[in-house]
Each structure stands twice: as C-alpha cells, then as structure tokens.
C-alpha cells in the first residue's frame, strides 16, 4: 500500500475533531477513543476527496437534524466554509466549520457545568488507557468493583446519566441562544449599518471610533432588550 503523507492542515483539523469528540463524550485527550476519533477524521478526509461524507454521521445527527440553520451545506457552517477561502485564502471544510461550532458550544457548556452546576467534567489524569473511578469525570460511567454494593453502583450510574441529561439541557440553551447568529445574514447587517451615521474626524479617529462603538453597543443592547425583555431559558421550556 502506498504511504500517505498528511499535510499539517489536515492533521490540525483531525486533532480539533478528536479533541471536540473527547469533550463531548467525556474521555481523555490522547486516549484510545481519542485516537479512534482522530483516525475517523483522517479516513473521512481521504474518502471525502471523492464522496464527501461527514464522519460525525449518526453520532451528532440529533444536532445536524434539529439545527439545519447551523449545520450542513445550507446552514451557517456550510456558508462559512464556502466563503472562507475567498476571504482568507485558506481552506475550511464544512466539517471543520461544524467542529468550531460544536467546540464553542462545548466550551460554554463545560464552563457552566463546572462553574454553575459544580460538576466535575474533566479527568484527573492525562494517561492513556484505563483509569480509576477516582480519576474519572462525573460524566464517565464508573467501573464496577468489589468495594461497592450493586445498589451503590447503580446509584453512581444514575448520577452519570443525570449529568448527561443536564449537559443536553445546557447544550440546547447555548444552541438556541446562538440561533440569532446562525440566521443573521449579510443583508441584515447591511440594513442595520444603513441606520448608523458615521461622522469621523480624521484628527481624532481613535477617540471618535471608541465613542461611536460604545454608543452602538449600548443602543444594540437597548433595542434587543425591548424585544427580549426579561425572558429566560426556563420560560421557554416550562
């Protein structure tokens, strides 16, 4: 078999994909599962040269199906991927764009889990292979051992399941909160810009820009709050 030499861009995208998968599914970076995800992306990268498959497949189908405005060729990821090279000169395959969205979502989710829910969502080790229950995150199913009764083990498993359901709730909150970004168009931005009058004194450009930007941010916040009000996520759900 002919040896395939991967370029640095593809290697970086594979690593980003594996890191994101590890964050979502709660296993350690560099672990066998991480290696599997890394190889999965590489396999996709090679096959996509001819068939264009998405390696996330059924694993993230619930997201790609429920949020077409964010994922897929017609969503935010697809549109960004299509235009990215024209602007930057660099490739950003749609899978990489989707990975950036999921990574952003998971960064916020994990911050909420640890900072608000007080859930341990990282492992205590970077070693590969099997780790002890004490080193696991609270989103990893414990290994059954002789030190615990069946009831104690089942209770721990239930706690992990509940933590995953909590993660789903937080993830939904973040995704719904990002919907205005996913549905915002270039034309929308241009319409807003058309309402802004720019008066710049070239001799005081930094001062004028700072003042104008602060005023714009305050005005945008005020107008959004008029529509959104004090509505909170729990009011949408319950």
RONU-266296 format. One record per residue (C-alpha): residue number from 1; residue in three letters; z, x, y. Coordinates in steps of 0.1 Angstrom, whole numbers, plus 5000, padded with zeros to 4 digits. Layout:
<nodes>
<node resi="NUM" resn="ALA" c3="Z" c1="X" c2="Y"/>
...
</nodes>
This chain:
<nodes>
<node resi="1" resn="UNK" c3="5000" c1="5000" c2="5000"/>
<node resi="2" resn="UNK" c3="4991" c1="5013" c2="5035"/>
<node resi="3" resn="UNK" c3="5021" c1="5022" c2="5056"/>
<node resi="4" resn="UNK" c3="5026" c1="5000" c2="5087"/>
<node resi="5" resn="UNK" c3="5039" c1="5017" c2="5118"/>
<node resi="6" resn="UNK" c3="5056" c1="4992" c2="5142"/>
<node resi="7" resn="UNK" c3="5054" c1="4995" c2="5179"/>
<node resi="8" resn="UNK" c3="5086" c1="4996" c2="5200"/>
<node resi="9" resn="UNK" c3="5079" c1="4962" c2="5215"/>
<node resi="10" resn="UNK" c3="5078" c1="4945" c2="5181"/>
<node resi="11" resn="UNK" c3="5109" c1="4964" c2="5169"/>
<node resi="12" resn="UNK" c3="5128" c1="4953" c2="5200"/>
<node resi="13" resn="UNK" c3="5117" c1="4917" c2="5195"/>
<node resi="14" resn="UNK" c3="5128" c1="4918" c2="5159"/>
<node resi="15" resn="UNK" c3="5162" c1="4932" c2="5169"/>
<node resi="16" resn="UNK" c3="5166" c1="4905" c2="5195"/>
<node resi="17" resn="UNK" c3="5157" c1="4878" c2="5169"/>
<node resi="18" resn="UNK" c3="5182" c1="4892" c2="5144"/>
<node resi="19" resn="UNK" c3="5209" c1="4896" c2="5170"/>
<node resi="20" resn="UNK" c3="5204" c1="4860" c2="5181"/>
<node resi="21" resn="UNK" c3="5204" c1="4847" c2="5145"/>
<node resi="22" resn="UNK" c3="5237" c1="4866" c2="5139"/>
<node resi="23" resn="UNK" c3="5252" c1="4850" c2="5170"/>
<node resi="24" resn="UNK" c3="5241" c1="4815" c2="5159"/>
<node resi="25" resn="UNK" c3="5252" c1="4818" c2="5123"/>
<node resi="26" resn="UNK" c3="5283" c1="4839" c2="5128"/>
<node resi="27" resn="UNK" c3="5276" c1="4871" c2="5108"/>
<node resi="28" resn="UNK" c3="5279" c1="4907" c2="5118"/>
<node resi="29" resn="UNK" c3="5252" c1="4928" c2="5135"/>
<node resi="30" resn="UNK" c3="5237" c1="4952" c2="5110"/>
<node resi="31" resn="UNK" c3="5249" c1="4932" c2="5080"/>
<node resi="32" resn="UNK" c3="5227" c1="4924" c2="5051"/>
<node resi="33" resn="UNK" c3="5220" c1="4890" c2="5066"/>
<node resi="34" resn="UNK" c3="5211" c1="4907" c2="5099"/>
<node resi="35" resn="UNK" c3="5187" c1="4930" c2="5080"/>
<node resi="36" resn="UNK" c3="5171" c1="4899" c2="5064"/>
<node resi="37" resn="UNK" c3="5166" c1="4882" c2="5097"/>
<node resi="38" resn="UNK" c3="5151" c1="4915" c2="5111"/>
<node resi="39" resn="UNK" c3="5126" c1="4917" c2="5082"/>
<node resi="40" resn="UNK" c3="5119" c1="4880" c2="5086"/>
<node resi="41" resn="UNK" c3="5106" c1="4886" c2="5121"/>
<node resi="42" resn="UNK" c3="5086" c1="4916" c2="5111"/>
<node resi="43" resn="UNK" c3="5070" c1="4895" c2="5083"/>
<node resi="44" resn="UNK" c3="5062" c1="4869" c2="5109"/>
<node resi="45" resn="UNK" c3="5048" c1="4895" c2="5134"/>
<node resi="46" resn="UNK" c3="5024" c1="4907" c2="5107"/>
<node resi="47" resn="UNK" c3="5013" c1="4873" c2="5095"/>
<node resi="48" resn="UNK" c3="5011" c1="4858" c2="5130"/>
<node resi="49" resn="UNK" c3="4982" c1="4881" c2="5137"/>
<node resi="50" resn="UNK" c3="4962" c1="4857" c2="5116"/>
<node resi="51" resn="UNK" c3="4981" c1="4825" c2="5110"/>
<node resi="52" resn="UNK" c3="5006" c1="4823" c2="5140"/>
<node resi="53" resn="UNK" c3="5036" c1="4810" c2="5121"/>
<node resi="54" resn="UNK" c3="5071" c1="4807" c2="5136"/>
<node resi="55" resn="UNK" c3="5097" c1="4823" c2="5114"/>
<node resi="56" resn="UNK" c3="5125" c1="4801" c2="5126"/>
<node resi="57" resn="UNK" c3="5109" c1="4773" c2="5107"/>
<node resi="58" resn="UNK" c3="5133" c1="4747" c2="5094"/>
<node resi="59" resn="UNK" c3="5163" c1="4768" c2="5104"/>
<node resi="60" resn="UNK" c3="5160" c1="4757" c2="5141"/>
<node resi="61" resn="UNK" c3="5138" c1="4727" c2="5136"/>
<node resi="62" resn="UNK" c3="5165" c1="4704" c2="5150"/>
<node resi="63" resn="UNK" c3="5162" c1="4722" c2="5183"/>
<node resi="64" resn="UNK" c3="5125" c1="4726" c2="5184"/>
<node resi="65" resn="UNK" c3="5120" c1="4690" c2="5174"/>
<node resi="66" resn="UNK" c3="5146" c1="4675" c2="5198"/>
<node resi="67" resn="UNK" c3="5137" c1="4697" c2="5228"/>
<node resi="68" resn="UNK" c3="5099" c1="4698" c2="5230"/>
<node resi="69" resn="UNK" c3="5103" c1="4704" c2="5267"/>
<node resi="70" resn="UNK" c3="5120" c1="4737" c2="5259"/>
<node resi="71" resn="UNK" c3="5103" c1="4749" c2="5227"/>
<node resi="72" resn="UNK" c3="5068" c1="4750" c2="5213"/>
<node resi="73" resn="UNK" c3="5034" c1="4757" c2="5228"/>
<node resi="74" resn="UNK" c3="5036" c1="4728" c2="5252"/>
<node resi="75" resn="UNK" c3="5072" c1="4735" c2="5262"/>
<node resi="76" resn="UNK" c3="5089" c1="4759" c2="5286"/>
<node resi="77" resn="UNK" c3="5087" c1="4788" c2="5261"/>
<node resi="78" resn="UNK" c3="5050" c1="4783" c2="5254"/>
<node resi="79" resn="UNK" c3="5041" c1="4780" c2="5291"/>
<node resi="80" resn="UNK" c3="5061" c1="4811" c2="5300"/>
<node resi="81" resn="UNK" c3="5046" c1="4830" c2="5271"/>
<node resi="82" resn="UNK" c3="5011" c1="4821" c2="5282"/>
<node resi="83" resn="UNK" c3="5015" c1="4832" c2="5318"/>
<node resi="84" resn="UNK" c3="5039" c1="4861" c2="5313"/>
<node resi="85" resn="UNK" c3="5012" c1="4888" c2="5306"/>
<node resi="86" resn="UNK" c3="4991" c1="4877" c2="5336"/>
<node resi="87" resn="UNK" c3="5021" c1="4885" c2="5359"/>
<node resi="88" resn="UNK" c3="5038" c1="4914" c2="5342"/>
<node resi="89" resn="UNK" c3="5011" c1="4930" c2="5321"/>
<node resi="90" resn="UNK" c3="5034" c1="4928" c2="5291"/>
<node resi="91" resn="UNK" c3="5032" c1="4906" c2="5260"/>
<node resi="92" resn="UNK" c3="5059" c1="4880" c2="5254"/>
<node resi="93" resn="UNK" c3="5051" c1="4860" c2="5222"/>
<node resi="94" resn="UNK" c3="5063" c1="4824" c2="5222"/>
<node resi="95" resn="UNK" c3="5089" c1="4833" c2="5195"/>
<node resi="96" resn="UNK" c3="5104" c1="4859" c2="5219"/>
<node resi="97" resn="UNK" c3="5105" c1="4833" c2="5247"/>
<node resi="98" resn="UNK" c3="5122" c1="4809" c2="5224"/>
<node resi="99" resn="UNK" c3="5146" c1="4837" c2="5214"/>
<node resi="100" resn="UNK" c3="5155" c1="4842" c2="5250"/>
<node resi="101" resn="UNK" c3="5163" c1="4806" c2="5255"/>
<node resi="102" resn="UNK" c3="5185" c1="4805" c2="5224"/>
<node resi="103" resn="UNK" c3="5202" c1="4837" c2="5233"/>
<node resi="104" resn="UNK" c3="5210" c1="4823" c2="5268"/>
<node resi="105" resn="UNK" c3="5224" c1="4791" c2="5253"/>
<node resi="106" resn="UNK" c3="5245" c1="4810" c2="5227"/>
<node resi="107" resn="UNK" c3="5259" c1="4834" c2="5253"/>
<node resi="108" resn="UNK" c3="5273" c1="4804" c2="5272"/>
<node resi="109" resn="UNK" c3="5284" c1="4786" c2="5241"/>
<node resi="110" resn="UNK" c3="5303" c1="4816" c2="5228"/>
<node resi="111" resn="UNK" c3="5319" c1="4821" c2="5262"/>
<node resi="112" resn="UNK" c3="5331" c1="4785" c2="5261"/>
<node resi="113" resn="UNK" c3="5343" c1="4788" c2="5225"/>
<node resi="114" resn="UNK" c3="5364" c1="4818" c2="5232"/>
<node resi="115" resn="UNK" c3="5374" c1="4811" c2="5268"/>
<node resi="116" resn="UNK" c3="5380" c1="4774" c2="5267"/>
<node resi="117" resn="UNK" c3="5384" c1="4763" c2="5230"/>
<node resi="118" resn="UNK" c3="5402" c1="4796" c2="5222"/>
<node resi="119" resn="UNK" c3="5382" c1="4800" c2="5190"/>
<node resi="120" resn="UNK" c3="5377" c1="4835" c2="5175"/>
<node resi="121" resn="UNK" c3="5340" c1="4837" c2="5173"/>
<node resi="122" resn="UNK" c3="5334" c1="4874" c2="5166"/>
<node resi="123" resn="UNK" c3="5343" c1="4896" c2="5136"/>
<node resi="124" resn="UNK" c3="5369" c1="4924" c2="5139"/>
<node resi="125" resn="UNK" c3="5345" c1="4950" c2="5123"/>
<node resi="126" resn="UNK" c3="5310" c1="4964" c2="5126"/>
<node resi="127" resn="UNK" c3="5308" c1="4975" c2="5090"/>
<node resi="128" resn="UNK" c3="5281" c1="4961" c2="5067"/>
<node resi="129" resn="UNK" c3="5286" c1="4941" c2="5036"/>
<node resi="130" resn="UNK" c3="5316" c1="4920" c2="5025"/>
<node resi="131" resn="UNK" c3="5345" c1="4918" c2="5049"/>
<node resi="132" resn="UNK" c3="5380" c1="4904" c2="5045"/>
<node resi="133" resn="UNK" c3="5391" c1="4870" c2="5057"/>
<node resi="134" resn="UNK" c3="5413" c1="4886" c2="5084"/>
<node resi="135" resn="UNK" c3="5382" c1="4903" c2="5098"/>
<node resi="136" resn="UNK" c3="5361" c1="4872" c2="5099"/>
<node resi="137" resn="UNK" c3="5354" c1="4849" c2="5128"/>
<node resi="138" resn="UNK" c3="5366" c1="4813" c2="5128"/>
<node resi="139" resn="UNK" c3="5331" c1="4802" c2="5122"/>
<node resi="140" resn="UNK" c3="5327" c1="4821" c2="5089"/>
<node resi="141" resn="UNK" c3="5338" c1="4804" c2="5056"/>
<node resi="142" resn="UNK" c3="5367" c1="4823" c2="5041"/>
<node resi="143" resn="UNK" c3="5366" c1="4839" c2="5007"/>
<node resi="144" resn="UNK" c3="5388" c1="4821" c2="4982"/>
<node resi="145" resn="UNK" c3="5415" c1="4844" c2="4967"/>
<node resi="146" resn="UNK" c3="5447" c1="4841" c2="4947"/>
<node resi="147" resn="UNK" c3="5470" c1="4842" c2="4977"/>
<node resi="148" resn="UNK" c3="5462" c1="4807" c2="4987"/>
<node resi="149" resn="UNK" c3="5465" c1="4773" c2="4970"/>
<node resi="150" resn="UNK" c3="5435" c1="4750" c2="4967"/>
<node resi="151" resn="UNK" c3="5448" c1="4728" c2="4995"/>
<node resi="152" resn="UNK" c3="5452" c1="4758" c2="5018"/>
<node resi="153" resn="UNK" c3="5417" c1="4770" c2="5011"/>
<node resi="154" resn="UNK" c3="5402" c1="4735" c2="5016"/>
<node resi="155" resn="UNK" c3="5421" c1="4732" c2="5049"/>
<node resi="156" resn="UNK" c3="5406" c1="4766" c2="5061"/>
<node resi="157" resn="UNK" c3="5371" c1="4754" c2="5051"/>
<node resi="158" resn="UNK" c3="5376" c1="4722" c2="5070"/>
<node resi="159" resn="UNK" c3="5387" c1="4742" c2="5101"/>
<node resi="160" resn="UNK" c3="5355" c1="4762" c2="5099"/>
<node resi="161" resn="UNK" c3="5334" c1="4730" c2="5096"/>
<node resi="162" resn="UNK" c3="5351" c1="4716" c2="5126"/>
<node resi="163" resn="UNK" c3="5344" c1="4747" c2="5146"/>
<node resi="164" resn="UNK" c3="5307" c1="4744" c2="5137"/>
<node resi="165" resn="UNK" c3="5306" c1="4708" c2="5149"/>
<node resi="166" resn="UNK" c3="5323" c1="4719" c2="5181"/>
<node resi="167" resn="UNK" c3="5296" c1="4745" c2="5185"/>
<node resi="168" resn="UNK" c3="5270" c1="4718" c2="5181"/>
<node resi="169" resn="UNK" c3="5286" c1="4697" c2="5209"/>
<node resi="170" resn="UNK" c3="5288" c1="4727" c2="5233"/>
<node resi="171" resn="UNK" c3="5252" c1="4737" c2="5224"/>
<node resi="172" resn="UNK" c3="5240" c1="4702" c2="5232"/>
<node resi="173" resn="UNK" c3="5258" c1="4703" c2="5265"/>
<node resi="174" resn="UNK" c3="5242" c1="4735" c2="5275"/>
<node resi="175" resn="UNK" c3="5207" c1="4724" c2="5264"/>
<node resi="176" resn="UNK" c3="5210" c1="4691" c2="5282"/>
<node resi="177" resn="UNK" c3="5222" c1="4710" c2="5313"/>
<node resi="178" resn="UNK" c3="5191" c1="4732" c2="5312"/>
<node resi="179" resn="UNK" c3="5167" c1="4703" c2="5309"/>
<node resi="180" resn="UNK" c3="5160" c1="4703" c2="5347"/>
<node resi="181" resn="UNK" c3="5148" c1="4739" c2="5344"/>
<node resi="182" resn="UNK" c3="5127" c1="4732" c2="5314"/>
<node resi="183" resn="UNK" c3="5110" c1="4703" c2="5331"/>
<node resi="184" resn="UNK" c3="5107" c1="4719" c2="5366"/>
<node resi="185" resn="UNK" c3="5070" c1="4726" c2="5374"/>
<node resi="186" resn="UNK" c3="5053" c1="4750" c2="5398"/>
<node resi="187" resn="UNK" c3="5041" c1="4719" c2="5418"/>
<node resi="188" resn="UNK" c3="5077" c1="4706" c2="5420"/>
<node resi="189" resn="UNK" c3="5089" c1="4739" c2="5435"/>
<node resi="190" resn="UNK" c3="5060" c1="4739" c2="5460"/>
<node resi="191" resn="UNK" c3="5069" c1="4704" c2="5471"/>
<node resi="192" resn="UNK" c3="5104" c1="4715" c2="5478"/>
<node resi="193" resn="UNK" c3="5092" c1="4746" c2="5496"/>
<node resi="194" resn="UNK" c3="5070" c1="4724" c2="5518"/>
<node resi="195" resn="UNK" c3="5101" c1="4708" c2="5532"/>
<node resi="196" resn="UNK" c3="5115" c1="4741" c2="5543"/>
<node resi="197" resn="UNK" c3="5107" c1="4756" c2="5577"/>
<node resi="198" resn="UNK" c3="5108" c1="4793" c2="5579"/>
<node resi="199" resn="UNK" c3="5115" c1="4809" c2="5612"/>
<node resi="200" resn="UNK" c3="5117" c1="4847" c2="5608"/>
<node resi="201" resn="UNK" c3="5125" c1="4872" c2="5635"/>
<node resi="202" resn="UNK" c3="5109" c1="4904" c2="5621"/>
<node resi="203" resn="UNK" c3="5135" c1="4925" c2="5640"/>
<node resi="204" resn="UNK" c3="5164" c1="4907" c2="5622"/>
<node resi="205" resn="UNK" c3="5147" c1="4899" c2="5589"/>
<node resi="206" resn="UNK" c3="5177" c1="4906" c2="5567"/>
<node resi="207" resn="UNK" c3="5201" c1="4886" c2="5588"/>
<node resi="208" resn="UNK" c3="5177" c1="4857" c2="5590"/>
<node resi="209" resn="UNK" c3="5170" c1="4858" c2="5553"/>
<node resi="210" resn="UNK" c3="5207" c1="4858" c2="5544"/>
<node resi="211" resn="UNK" c3="5214" c1="4829" c2="5567"/>
<node resi="212" resn="UNK" c3="5184" c1="4809" c2="5556"/>
<node resi="213" resn="UNK" c3="5192" c1="4814" c2="5519"/>
<node resi="214" resn="UNK" c3="5228" c1="4804" c2="5523"/>
<node resi="215" resn="UNK" c3="5218" c1="4772" c2="5542"/>
<node resi="216" resn="UNK" c3="5192" c1="4764" c2="5515"/>
<node resi="217" resn="UNK" c3="5217" c1="4768" c2="5486"/>
<node resi="218" resn="UNK" c3="5242" c1="4746" c2="5504"/>
<node resi="219" resn="UNK" c3="5215" c1="4720" c2="5511"/>
<node resi="220" resn="UNK" c3="5203" c1="4720" c2="5475"/>
<node resi="221" resn="UNK" c3="5238" c1="4717" c2="5462"/>
<node resi="222" resn="UNK" c3="5245" c1="4687" c2="5485"/>
<node resi="223" resn="UNK" c3="5213" c1="4669" c2="5476"/>
<node resi="224" resn="UNK" c3="5218" c1="4674" c2="5438"/>
<node resi="225" resn="UNK" c3="5254" c1="4662" c2="5440"/>
<node resi="226" resn="UNK" c3="5242" c1="4630" c2="5458"/>
<node resi="227" resn="UNK" c3="5223" c1="4621" c2="5427"/>
<node resi="228" resn="UNK" c3="5245" c1="4636" c2="5400"/>
<node resi="229" resn="UNK" c3="5278" c1="4628" c2="5416"/>
<node resi="230" resn="UNK" c3="5309" c1="4635" c2="5395"/>
<node resi="231" resn="UNK" c3="5291" c1="4627" c2="5363"/>
<node resi="232" resn="UNK" c3="5304" c1="4649" c2="5334"/>
<node resi="233" resn="UNK" c3="5291" c1="4656" c2="5299"/>
<node resi="234" resn="UNK" c3="5317" c1="4634" c2="5283"/>
<node resi="235" resn="UNK" c3="5305" c1="4604" c2="5305"/>
<node resi="236" resn="UNK" c3="5270" c1="4609" c2="5290"/>
<node resi="237" resn="UNK" c3="5283" c1="4610" c2="5254"/>
<node resi="238" resn="UNK" c3="5312" c1="4584" c2="5254"/>
</nodes>
